[in-house]
Amino acid sequence: MVLIDVRDITKIYPLGDIPLTALSNVSLTVEKGEFIAIMGPSGSGKSTFMNILGCLDKPTSGNYLLDGVDVSTLDRDLLAEIRNNKIGFVFQGFNLLRRTTALENVELPMLYSGIPAKERKERAAAALKTVGLEGREDHYSNQLSGGQQQRVAIARAIVNRAPIIFADEPTGNLDTKTSAEIMELLVELNTGSSITVILVTHEPDIAAYSRRVIKFIDGRVVSDEAVVKS
Amino acid sequence: MINIPSTVKISLKSLMVNKMRSSLTMLGIIIGVGAVITMLAVGTGARQRISEQISSMGSNLLIILPGSTTSGGARMGAGTQPTLSLGDVEAIQKECPAVAFVAPVHNGAAQIIYGNLNWSAGVVGTTPAMLEVRDWPLSAGRPFTDDDVRGATKVALLGQTVVNNLFGAVDPLGQIIRIKNIPFTVIGVLDSKGQSPQGQDQDDTIYIPVTTAQKKLFGTAFPGMIRIMMVKAKSSDDLSAAERQIVELLRQRHHIAAKQDDDFTVRNLTQIMQTAEQSTKVMTLLLGAIASVSLLVGGIGIMNIMLVSVTERTREIGIRMAVGAKTWDIRLQFLVEALTLSLIGGIIGIIMGVSGALILSALAGWPTIVSLLSVLMAFSFSGFVGIFFGFYPAYKASLLDPIDALRYE
């Protein structure tokens, strides 16, 4: 089943006199349950592509069908709604709310989908358990280690039962051992709960956890191949 | 879908996180609301005191003064020529339909002796109608009657100040006092009235029948002449009609030709007092307006802090947008924060303002009245300030681009 269908997407930033073309005519499809790594040097357009896939940005031209819905023309609030219930984000810098407990951070997406307080708490606690942070519900985000913070972020990404997780350099701020743990958690969510994971990274080690690697250079897809597991 | 309870919860939480900043922001509103309430209380208190004085003087009051004499080309002051008589009093009572009561005043200062104590007070010769004109009840005893006036009997009604100075704990009723050495029987005590608008002690007075004053105490240049007349019109609407009728009647009675000036003056005291009341009203408004400026400044303080807060929390806004906050979710969050600051500030300000008014009353002795209206007004105004000055920062926050906001350091 096709989850993401990108057709001929172009993104041009009107920077001064010379417009900057970040993406030109990118087309690809992603099946439900895939685990994809997007790679490329900086300035290759991979981040722009992620932002468009994550409904944070809109393409200048082309179409983006997410779960059969063309989202390339939707307004801010409709995009927010799609992010809320279809997409989970995991960022390099964790992006948790400071001076807020782990549980409250995980509750955040549900605050915007009108889920009653009691159910919010239960689901947030369950999500924290899934990522192995049982018992740390009341810790403030700044009291947690980097790896734990990233786990909270993953719990936040899955708590609203989003079918897709976008992970933008999720291990960029973590040491090797913690990186491996986080990647294994993502693999587990991908295989166990059949959540589609799309990962942006420039580390081949991290990309090796995926099953399909797409490489970007100068705003174009230059390679798109399955990872051969040894 | 906007979830109001959780928006409120989010807002309260972020205010709690920045306690110091929130309370300093609130301080602006606290001072503003407090100042508005205290100032309005002072103004309202002053107005109330003036209205009390107006009613203590007697309402719908006209005073008729005799005319001035001319001596060698120099015109003397009003009241120097005795032109008013008891006959005029009776005529006005009978013939002016707009007049409710009219009473003569023939007065002077005199020494009063009771036992071994003496006191000097204003002695007013008048008729029983005086108590009606001045709306002045007795606290004890009985008023003198028309028979007392006809018979020029030596009876007296004492004001509270006179009673306090001469009698102390003794019941004055039935006692004999001497006014200019003439013995008078005390038949009644006037209720306490307090200060006049001019600051005179109205209770430092003695009422006796006008005829007694004319014949036995102060004498008259011509028989039957009196110093002034006090008139009570039937209602405030009748005041000008009463004035017109009196002028017409007195000109006729005094045989004044069409081109000649009046030999008397009619003064509308109520009107003068109403002007004073008006000016206090203006003063109250002015005080309130000045205080409102501080409320406005407090509002600008809120806007300032909210703008800083939006910038400082750009990343938080980005995170919220990324997980699905819509335009109005963000807008409402910041609006509710501003509104909470201003409303809590408003409540504390009301408490401070009311205490400020009480302290002013206690320390400076100013009459202050905190009206419910001023409290409601100040509270709703602070709410309005919160929404008004909170909207721009909230609007700004909601327009942030989620990608830029997430990258913001």
Interface residues (C-beta under 8 A of the other chain):
Chain A: N51 G54 L56 D57 R76 D77 A80 E81 R83 N84 N85 F89 F91 N95 L96 L97 R98 R99 T100 L108 P109 L111 Y112 S113 G114 A117 R156 N160
Chain B: M1 N3 S6 I10 K13 V17 R315 E316 G318 I319 R320 M321 A322 V323 G324 A325 K326 T327 W328 D329 P402 I403 L406
